[in-house]
Amino acid sequence: MAMTASARTRIFSGVQPTGHLTLGNYLGAMRRWAEEDQHRAEALFCVVDLHALTVEHDPARVRRLSRQAATLLLAVGLDPELCTVFVQSQVDEHLRLSYLMECTASDGEMRRMIQYKEKAAREQARGGSVRLSLLSYPALMAADILAYGTHEVPVGEDQAQHVELTRDLAVRFNQRYGATFVVPKATHPAVAARVMDLQEPTSKMGKSHVRTAGTVYLLDEPEVVRKKVMRAVTDPGSDVVYERGERPGVANLLDVLAACSGGDPERLAEGYSSYGALKKDTAEAVVEMLRPVRGRHAELAAEPAYVDEVLRAGAERARGLARPRVDAAFRAMGLLG
């Protein structure tokens, strides 16, 4: 893989194997990674399996979903000749640097993180205990980003706070111990599909939701996709208009249809006089868009040796990129290295 690291913008992003990847993951991020990011920059895309251990989990399921996520990254069009695809736990530098980030961050910074508050509250509501790793998780995320000299981190609004903390930690480390890290920035594409739950259109479609009726998964069979879309919650009234605040259900369907067809949701609304017709067209658009992804995933799943080789080569390349910077950070902080 011949790339000139110093001359190109470097991008890092990842997916957690905490559930099956969804239509929201694809339209909100993965499609852009394949169509744009891997072509314009030196890009690293990672299955961040260590993050899945911060809450109660089944080890076999995490292992299975990690492999599925890696296979889907390739199925959506990520090309290992253009970018680096790997699994986080196979590159030790993430954990090495994570501890240095814990030694740079403060307890208050960790406890202010919105995702920590939300996930901790959910765990406590279930009667479970909150793992220490859930609190320190942002330090690991900072290590994920900083280890590679990342310039840009394409994220949704829910992760922007973590990137801001990463920036703060990079600046603080550089000031205390000497220039070591690139200070990254979060990037939010001007046009990004925002896919909401089909049953709860005011909530983002998430892969970890307990209720799955409103979530379209990338590997759902066509009939399952059609059924979920046709049963999507709409709004009072019958006229089809694009008003995200007043008509979130219809707006969500129009957003999905627009993302699949390349159209404008407000203009698309003008072509419909009933919710039924909108649902039918949206369902078919999603089925057709996901058809090649499902087909390619099936091909790759039948070639596990190929996927293993891509991940092995990706981890080796990621390790080579990260190790010099992490070694430098160890020395800068006073360790013998």
Secondary structure, 3 states (H helix, E strand, C coil): CCCCHHHCCEEEEEECCCCCCEHHHHHHHHHHHHHHHHHHCEEEEEECHHHHHHCCCCHHHHHHHHHHHHHHHHHCCCCCCCCEEEEHHHCCHHHHHHHHHHCCCCHHHHHCCHHHHHHHHHHHHCCCCCCHHHHHHHHHHHHHHHCCCCCEEECCHHHHHHHHHHHHHHHHHHHHHCCCCCCCEEECCCCCCCCECCCCCCCECCCCCCCCCCCCECCCCHHHHHHHHHCCCCCCCCCCCCCCCCCHHHHHHHHHHHHHHCCCHHHHHCCCCCHHHHHHHHHHHHHHHHHHHHHHHHHHHCCHHHHHHHHHHHHHHHHHHHHHHHHHHHHHCCCCC
